[in-house]
Amino acid sequence: MPDSLEDSDPSTISTICMEGHANALALNKDHNQIAVAGRSLLKVYSFDSDGFTEVCNMRGTKSQNLSYSSNDVAWSTLDSNILATAATNGVVSVWDLSKFGRQKQLLVYNEHERTAHTVTFHSTEPNILISGSQDGTIKCFDIRSDKSVNTYFSNSESVRDLKFSPHSQNVFSAVSENGTVQLWDMRKWDKCMMQFTAHSGPIYTCDWHPTRNWLATGSRDKQIKVWNMDGRASLEYTIHTIAVVGRVKWRPERTYHIASCALVVDYSVHVWDIRRPYIPFASFNEHTNVTTGIAWQGSDSHCLLSAGKDSCIYKHAFKDATRPALKANAQGASLGRHGDISFANKIKEYASKSSGVSNTKTSNFISRRKSTLPGNMQFHLDHSKMYMFMLKNLNMDSGTGYPAHDTTTELRVHECFIGCARELLLSGKKLAELCEHNADVSKKYGKHNATTLWNFVKLFYGSNLFEPPFEHRSSFSNQKNPMSSRRATQVASDWPSHELGQDVNGNSQEVANEIAVASEDGDELGGGGKQQPPPTSSVILSETQIISEITFDNFELLRNGFIYVGPADVTKALAFPDTALHHDVQAARPQPDLKASDHDESPPPHVPSILKVSHVPPIPMWEPHQFMADSLMLQTDVGDVQTALTVLIVLGEARKLLPIEDAVVEHWFHSYVDQLHRYELWNEACEVINRAWVRSVRQLNQHSTVMHTNCGECGRPLGGNVGWYCDKCKSMQSAKCCVCGLIVRGVYAWCQGCSHGGHIEHLQQYFAKHSKCPKCGHLCAYS
């Protein structure tokens, strides 16, 4: 039946609220009454176009008996008065609605040792029902007896759902918390017919297709799987949902539609087209809490009933469902054979703003939350546009807009890998020359990111400042947190250590004159012809010193000090005691009590053009080695282990400065060597192994090489342990030279085509004049 006929359904949404939340629901055989069961609920309602009407309340006495607290409910498929419930204490109860009061509870089976999760009636036998429990057993009951007639052991932690097959009257399916599906024949209780693992997590629900031999299962792995049960179970379709699947139910008269609800997070009931597994075909969003039970009204594919933890029962009309698939954005791209590109792009649209203008964050938040659109139109406000691009140099005479000849070329990634493997240099030159050469090679093969990386290695590690032994650079590169390792600043210059204002034990000493006077014309720091060092707790530098003395060699001058270089008038202003900077610096140290007489009336006449600040945080350092390590890791993340490992090899001893774990480097070596072997680049792989500093990699060349040979007489493989002796034909002829006929002692050469060989000197002389094998006439290719 086409989906367009759904709009002719005149029914609308109906609802009723209950005293407690429902765990399950079931319809009678006439599909005009619904039974709802829960922890504190067990009622029967009749429903029609006007709504729901309560028919029977089987917990009218407010009994606290746990046998009334139900996990599942099932209605007999042949008798509208017979119900069955599965309780949380393991009790399976059979109810007769034709009776009154407590007599409605016709039978009580207390045979499960733990919670009973599910119960269902046989589709053709009115007296047979089965139940599944947390104890891992399945019980078969005949309501004409007060005891179970069969027990099936599933050998799992818990049986969560049971369903009789509509295609075979004696077969039922059972799903368990260990992710397995079992098929049982009621007549064979000792062993199941079939068992297979369907999901990676617990399976909570299953349902048989009404017309095809398909079984749908829903699991905690957020997937609905459809299995073809003809012969051996095979997976036909997989639906990916956003939450744990709690219930599934096939839609009648629709081969590919199935409804589902979730155990958590998602409150909606979704109807899926199994051929489109990532977005629902239709959705019902009326519930405000988790939906616990769903059922179609008989063979009517336009009416769906659902109950949930919001204590409501809904009767949904399919024409009122939202269609997420129709509102989804068309996004994708395609490359034509002539080089033209077509793609769909999402265009973001924003809802119209209100006329009032507000500057507060609260009003903006409220305005975003409020919307004038109806609920079913708030899926999103996006749409897509289609674009097409063609090649620029087109042959317009053809009239098609495409080139007259196909000029596209296939992208060969392996050619770039092979070319770089053969042309990249690992040693033999200085580091800067190696980097320059390898950058040119990378650029030649279109690896622009690798080219940039090689240029950076050349600029940073190729200079004289970073030649071995790298003592200075490692002193601050290995320091992981400069803030946690503050130390007294030491000026790397000609000042002797005994003149510093700090003793050997690190205790500060008072210095009479801490402020060194410098002239405003930019003279050197100090006065009186002799340069005096500042105290070790501060750094005082003039502009000339900064330009002339701050290099990589004395970079420690910037570690724990604060330097200001600027106009003299600004420096004077910042040096005044009443400025904000002065108070910020002084706030961190304890202040002695000052008398009024101690306060200066005015600043001194000659204010120095330098700023002295003590005990300031160290300047954050840029860590180039960490940057280099991150760059190499990024290269491997994008699949270019070739560049990352080559850089490490070229760096030599400088690689020890990079914070990369040895296990990661070992993995890079094995990956790159394996790639080289796949492309039969044996020499390049051997060079990489020889340059390796990892023991497990260097041992790769020490493994023995096995060459499989065949017998020259019978042509069968030589599988024995005695040299060239053939176990098949009992011959030693393969050990003899085919030219001179003597046994070969020493280097042996043979043809892999005919398996004949001999002394290498004899073969060289023979094949200098002949081209065929001297023994069998095979056209041997000797080189």
N, C-alpha and C positions, 0 to 999 in steps of 0.2 A: 504494500500500500504506500503511495507516495506521501511524503511528509507534508505536502501542501494541504492535504485533507484535514490536518490537525486543527486548522483555523476554524473549521466548521463545528467544532465541539462547543456547545453552548454553556458548559459547566464553568463555574468559577471556584475560587479558593474558599474552602470551609475550614473552620477550626473549632476546637473545644479545649478548654483548660481542665486539668485534673488536679486532685489533691497532692499527688506525688509524681515523681518522674518515672518514665517507663524504661524498661530494659529491652522489651521485645513486643512484637505485635503479630497477630495471625488473623486470617480471614476464613470465614466458613465456606462451605462448598457452594452456597448460593451467592456469595460475594456481596451480601447486604448487611453483614454484621462483622464487627472487628473486636477481637479480644486483646486487651492490653495488660501486660504483667510487669511488675517492678518490685522493688524491695518492700514497699508499703502499699502496693497497688495490685489489684486483680479484678478487672471490670470487663464487661461486655457492652458494646455500644452498637446500635443500629444506625445506619446513615443512608441518606438519600440526597436529593437535590436541595432539600431545605436545611440540611446540616446533620449533626449527631444527636442521638437520643440514648440516654443510659437505659440499658435493659436489665443488667444484673450486676450486683456488687458482691463478690464472694468473700470480701473481707469486711462485711458490714458490722461484725461484732468487735472490730478493733483487736482481733486476736494477735498476741505477740508470738505465736508459734512460728518457728523459722521455716516450717514447711510451706507457709504462705508467702515467704519472701522469695520471689521467683527471678531466675536469670533468663528463662526462655519459656515460650508458650507455643503450643501447636494445636491445630484444630483438625479433627478427623476429616479425611477427604470424602467420607461416605456417610457420616452421621453428623448432623448439625448440632446435636446435643452433647457430643463428647469432646472434651478438652483434655489436654495434658500439660503439666507444668514441670519444670526442672528447678529445684530450690537450691539455695546457697548452702544448706546443710546436707546435700546429697540426696534428698528425698525426691522421688518422682511420683507426682500425684495425678490421678485420673478423676475428672469432674464430669458430672451428669447434670446438665442445665434443666432437665425436665423435673428434677426433684427439688425439694425445699430445704432451707436451713443448712444445718451441718451435713445432711444427707447428700448434699451436692458433691462432697468429696467422696467419690465412689471407692477409690482404691488408693493406698499409700504404700509405695515400694521403698523400703529403707535399706537398700543393698549396696549403694555406693559408699565408699569410705570417706570420700571428700566431696567437694562442691560439684554439683551436676551443672554442666554448661549448656547442654542442648538436648532437645527431645524432638522427635518427628514420628509421624504416623506413616504406615505403609500405604502406597498409592492405590492398591487394589484389595488388600486384606483389611477389613475394618477393625479387627481385633488386635492387630500387631503394631507395636511401636518400639522404637529403640531410643536409647539415651547414651550420652557420652559424658565422662566425668574427669575431674582433675586427677583421679587415681590412675588414669591411663587405661581404663576398661570401658567396654561397650556392652550394655545390657539390652537383651531382647525380651520384651514382655508380651504376654497374651492376657488381655484384660479379663478373660474368662478364668484366669488363675491368679492367685495371690502371691506368686513367686515368679522370678524370671525363668525363662525357658532356655536361654543360652547366654553365655558370657564370652566376649571376644577380647583378647588381650592385644593391645596395640603396641606394647613394648616402647612406650614413649611417656613423657612426663604428664601430658594432659591431652585429652581429646576435646577440641574446641567446637567442632561443627560436624553434623551428619546430614546427608541427603540421599534419598533413594533415587536411583536412576530411572527416568521415564522410558528408557529404551530397553531395560531388562528388569523384570519385576523382582528378581531375587538379589540384585546387586545394589549395594549402597557404598557411598564414599565417606571416608573419615579423614579429617585434617587435624594435625597435631601441632603442639608448640615447638617441636624440634624441626619444623619445616618440611615434614614429609606428608605425602598423600598416600592413603591406602584404599584399595578396592576390595570389598569383602563380598563373598557369597553367603547368604544367610544360612544355607544348608551345610556350609563347611566352616565350623567355628574354630578349628584348630590352627588354621593358617590363612592369611589373606591371599587373594588372587594376584594382586599387583601392589608394589610399593616403589615409590620414587621420591627423590628430594626435589621439591618444587620451588622453595624460596630459601633465602639466606637467614630468615628470621621466623618467628612463630607465625603460623597461619591461623587466622581467626574466623574465616568464613569460606564457604564454597557454594556453588549453585550449578545445576545441570542445565544445559541448553534445552529448550522444549522440543526442538525439531532435529538438531544435529547432535552427534555424539561428542559434544564439547563439555569440558568441565572448567569452570572459572574459579580461581582461588584468589583470596585477598590476604595480604600479610602485613607485618610490621615494617617490612622493607619498603613500604609505600608503593607497592606494585600490585596490579591486577594482572594475572596471567591466565590465558586461555589455552587449555590443553586438549589436543585431539586424542581421544581414548580409543580409537580404532586400532586394535593390535597393541603395539608398544606405545606408551604415552609420548607424544611429541608436542613441543611448544609451538603454537600457532601465532599468538599475538601477545604483546606485553603493553600494558597501559601504565604510565608513570603519573602518579598522583602527588599531592603536596603533603599528605598526612597519612598516618597509619590507617589502613583500611579495616573497617569494622563489619560492614555488610555489603553483599553484592546480590543483585537480582536481575536476571535477564528480562528484557522488555518483550512482551508478547507481540507477535506479528511483525517483529523487526529482527532480522537475522543478526545484524551487527551492532545492536544497541544493548547496553547493559547499564544498570543504575548502581550507584555505590554511595556510601556514607562513611565518615571517618570516626575513629575513636576519640581523637583529640584535635585541637587547633581549628579544624575546618568544620563549620556548622552546616554547611550547605549539602544538599543532595544533588549529585551530578549524574547526568546521563551521558555515557561515552559512546562514541562510534569507535569500535576497536580498530578500525583501519586508520584512525587519526589519534594516536595514543598520547599526545602531549597537551591537548586542550579539550575541555568538555564540549559535547554537542549541545547540551542544554543544562541549565542549573536552576535549582529552586532554593532561594535564599531567605525563606520566611523564618526558619528556626533561629532562636537567639542563644541556643546552647547546643551541645553535641547531639546529633541525630543517632538514635539507638536502634531503630527498626524501620524498614521500608517494605512495601508490598504493592504490586500492581493489582488493580481491581479486575481479577479474572483475566479474560482475554481482551479487556479494554486497554489499549496501549496509550490512551489519552488521559487516564486517571491514575494518579500515584498517591498512596497514603503513606504517611510517615509519622513517627512519634520520637520524642527526644527528652533530654533531661531538663528542658524548659517547661515540662509538665503540659505540653500541648500536643494535640493530634491535628495534623493538617491533611486535607484532601486537595491535592494539587491538580489543576487543569494544565495540560501540556502546552496549551496556547499561551499561558501566562508565564512560562519559563523564559529566563534570559538566555540569549544565544551568544556565549563568549566567542565562539568561532567566527561569527559574523562581524564582531567588533574588533577582531585582532588586526594588527597592522601587517600589511604585506611587506615583508622584508626579505631580501635575497639578492643574489647577483648571478649573472651567467656570462660566460665568455664565448663568443661565436667563433666559428672556424676561420673567419676572415679578419679577426682581430677586433670586432665590434664588441662593446660591453653594454649590457643592460642590467640595471639594478633598481630596486625599490628602496626608498629612503623614508624613514619616519619623520613626519613634520609635527612638531610640538605646538599645540594650541593652548592658550590660557583662557580661563573663564573671564567674562567681563567683570571689571571692578565696579564697586559701588560708587555713587556720585560723591559721597562724603569723603573727605581726606583726613586721615588720622596719622599722627606722628608717634603713637605709642605702639610698643611691641605687642601688648595685649590685644588691642583692637585689630591689629593685623592678623594675629593668630586666630581670633574669632571669625574674622571675615574669610579666612581660608577654610575654616571648618564648616561654615554655613554654605549651602548650595541650594539654588532654586530648581535644579534639575530633578526629575523623578528618580527613584532609587534604581530602577532598572537601566537608567541611562548614565549612571555614574561609574560605569566600568572603566573608561578612560576618555580623554578628550583628544586623542591623537588620530592622525590619519597618515596615509602614505602617498607618495608621488612616484611616478615611473619615469626613469631617465634612460636615454640611450646615447652612446658615444660611438663614433666610427673613426676609422683611420683617416688621417688628413690627406694623404696623397692618393686620392681615389681616381679611378678611370671613369670619368663622367660619361664617356661615349657608350659605355655598356648599358646605361640606362637603369641599372640596378642600385647604383650607389656603392657597390663593392668593387674591389680590385679585380681586374680581368684574370689575374693569375694568383694562386694562393702563395703568398710570400711569407707566411708565418713559419717560424723555426721552433723546434722543440727545445725547451729549456733542459739542459743536461747538467744537473748538479754534480754528478760524479766526475765530470771533466774538471770542474773547479777543484775538487778534492784531490784528484790525481795530479793535476798540474802543480798545485801548492805543495803536495807531498814530495814531488821530484825537485822543485826549484827552491823551496825554502832552505836556507842555510842554518845549521845548528852550531857551527864552530868554524875556526880557521881565520877569523878576522876579529878586529876590535868590536866591542859591543855596539858602538855608534854605527859602524859600517854594516854590521849584521842587521841592525834595525832598519837602516835605510834600504838595504837590499830587500828585506822581507816585506817592507811597506810597499815597495814597487811591485813585488810579486802579488801581494794581496790586491792591490789596485788593478793589476792586469786582469785578474780573474773576478773582478766585481765585488770583492769583499771589503766594502768601504769602512765598516766598523772595525775590522781588523787593521786596516791601514791607519786609522786614527790611533788605535791602541799602540801600534808599532812606533808611530811618531812620538807618542807620549813617553814610551820607554826610552827612546833615543834622547829626548830632551832631559829627562829626569835622571835616568841611570847611566846615560852615556857620557855625562860630564865628568870632569876630574874630581869634583867634590864627592862623587859617589863611587869612586873606584875602591877596590878592597884596601884596607880591611873594614871599612864602614863603621868605625867605632863611634864617631860623633853622631851619626844619624840614628843609630840604633839606641842611643841614650835617651832620645825622647820619642822615638817611634814605638818602642815597646812599652811606653808608659800609657796605661790604659785610661787613667783618669787623672789629668793634670791637677784638678781641684783637690784630690785627696793626697797629693804628694808635694805639698808646698814646702819649699826650703828657702833658706836665706840666699838672697841674690849675691852672686859673686861676679865682679867685673873682670872679664878676661882681658887684661891689659898688662902693662908693666908695673902696676902697683904691687909691692911685696905683700905677702899674706900677713906679716906681723904688724903692718900698719893699719889693718882694718879695725873698725870700732867694735869688735866682738872677740871674746876670748875663745880659747880652744874648746871649752865645754859648751859653747853656744849661748852664754849669758850675755845679754845686751849691756853695754857700757855707755855712760853718759859722755857725750861729746860737747865740748864747749860751744863751738860754732858749727851748727848743722847746715846752715844756709850758706852756700858758697856764692860770692858776689861775682857776677859776670857783667861786663859792659854791654850796652845796648847795640854796639856796632858789630856784634857777632864774634867777639874774641873767644879764645879757648876757655873752658871752665877752669876756675881756680884763680889764684892771684899770688903776688909776692914772689914770682919766679919759680915756685915749686908747686907741683900739682898735688893736692891733698885728696885722698879718697873719701868718698861719702861713707856713712855708716852702712853696714850690710843689710839693714832692714829697709833701705830705700835706694832709688836710682835717680840720679840727677845728671841729666845730659843736656848739652847745648845743641843747637841745630847743626853746628859744624861736626860735632862728635857723632851725631846720628847719621850724617851723610858719609862720614869717613870710617866709622868703626863698626856699624851694625852690619855684619856679614854672617854667612853661615858659620864661620869659625868662632865668633863670639855672640852667637844668637841667644845665649843665656841672658844677655842684657835685657831682653824683652820678656823674660819668663815671669818674674814676680814683681815687676815695676810698672809704673804708669808714666808715659812720656807725652808731653804736649809740645808741639811746635806750631807757632802761629805768630800773629802780630804782637808787638810789644805791649800795646795798650790793652789788648784783651788779656794778656798774661798778667799784667798788673792788676786788672780788675778781679781776676780769679784768685789772686794771691791775698786779697784783703780778707781780714778775719770775719767780716760780716756777710760774706757772700754765701750763696746756697751750697756751692761745692765744698767750701770750707767746713760748713756744719755737717754735711753728709759724711765727710771723711772723719771728722772728729767724733761723730756720734758712736762709732764702733769701739772707741777706746775709753777707758775710765778717765774722767776729768778731775783734777784736783780743785780744791776750793780756792777761788780767786777773790782777792780783796778788790775793793773799788780802786784803790791806788795802783793796783797792778795793771789796770786796763790802759792801753795806749790811747792817748787823746787823738792821734792822727797817724796815718801810715808813715813809714820812714821816707826820707826825701828821695832816696835812690832805691826803687823797687827792682829786684832782678827780673830779667825777662825769661825766667825759667820757673817751672812749677815742680815743687817737691811734694810727693804724696807717699805716705808710708802704709804698709800692711794692706795693700790692695790685692784683689784676686788676680791670679795669673791669667795671662792672655790665652784664650783657647787656641790650641795648635791644630793646624791642618795636618792630617795624617796621610801622607801620600802612599805609604805602604798598604794601609787599609783600603784606600781608594783603588790601588792596583789589584789587590786581592778580590775586591768586589767586582771589578771589571772582568777579571778572569772567570769568576763564578758566573757572571752574566753570559759570557761567551759559551760556557758549557750548558747553561740553561736553554739557550737558543739552538743548541745542537752543534756548536762549533768547538769541539774538544781539541781539534787540530791546532787552532790558533792558541788556545789557552796553554796547552802543554808545550808547544814550541816556544812560547814566551818564557816559560819557566826554565826550559833547557838553556835558552840563550842567555838568561840572566846569570847563570853560573852561581857563584857563592852569594850573590845578592838575593837569591830566592829565599834565603834563610830569614830575611827581614819581613817576608810576607806572612801574615797570620793565616795560613792555610794548613789544615790538618793533613798529616801524612796519609791517613786512610783515603782521603779525597784524592790526593795526588796519585796514589797507587791505583785507584779506580780509573783515573784519567789515562794512565799509562796502558792498562789492560784494554780499555775501550779503543784507544787509538791504534795500538798494535793489532787488535782484532780487525779493525777496519782496514788497515794496510794489508793484512793477510787475505782479506776477502777480495781485494782488488789485485792480489798477487804481486804486491810491491814488496818483494822479499828483501831487497837491499835496503830500502828505506826503513822497513821495520827493524832490520838488524842494527842499523845505525841508531835508531831511537832506543833500542834495548841496551846498546853499548853505552849510550849517554845517560842511562837511568842511574839513579842513586838509591833506588828502592831495591831491597834484596830480592824480593819475590819476582820482580821484573827482570833483574839481571840473570836470574836462574833460568829464564825461558830459553836462552841459547844453549843451556846445558842439557836440555832434554834430548833423548835419542830420537833419530829420525828413522821411520820404518818405511821401506820400499817393498811393495808386494810384486813378486815376479811369477812368471809362468814357466812351465816345463817346455823346452824346445821340441820335445818329441810328441807329447800328447796334448799340449796346450792348456793343461789344467794348472791351477795355482799350486805353488810349492808351499804346502802348509806344514812340512815336517821341520824337525829341529836339527837335521843333519845337513847343513849347507844346501848344495844344489841337488840333493837326492830327492827323487820324486817318489812318493808313496803309492801313486796310482799305477804308473807303468814300470816301477822298480828299475829306474834307469838313472845313471850318473852322466849322461851325455851332455847335459846342460853345463856341467863344470868344465867341459873341454872347449878349446878354441876351435871355432868353425873354419879357421884358415889353416892352422898347422896341425890340429887334431890332438894337441897335448893339453893336459890339465893346467888351468890358469892358476898361477901363484902370484899374488900381488893385485895390481889394479885390473879390474874386470869391467869391460864395456859391453853392453848388449842393446839390442833393438827392442823397444817396447811393443812393437807390432808383431814380430815373429818369435821373439824371445831367444834368438840366437845371438851369440856374442863370442868374445875371446880376448886375446891380448890387445891392448889398446894400440901398441906399435904396429901389429900385424893388420889391424883394421884400418889404421891410417894409410898404410901402404896400399892395401887392397882397394879401398874406396877412392883413392886418388886416380884410379884407372877404371873402376867399375861403379855401377850404381845399384846393382841387385845383390841380394844376400848370396854368399857363396854356397850355402847349403840348401836353401829352399826356393831361391829366386825371388824372394820378397823385395819390393822396392823400398829399401831402407834409406832413411834420410840421416846421413851422418854429418855432423858439424863439429 
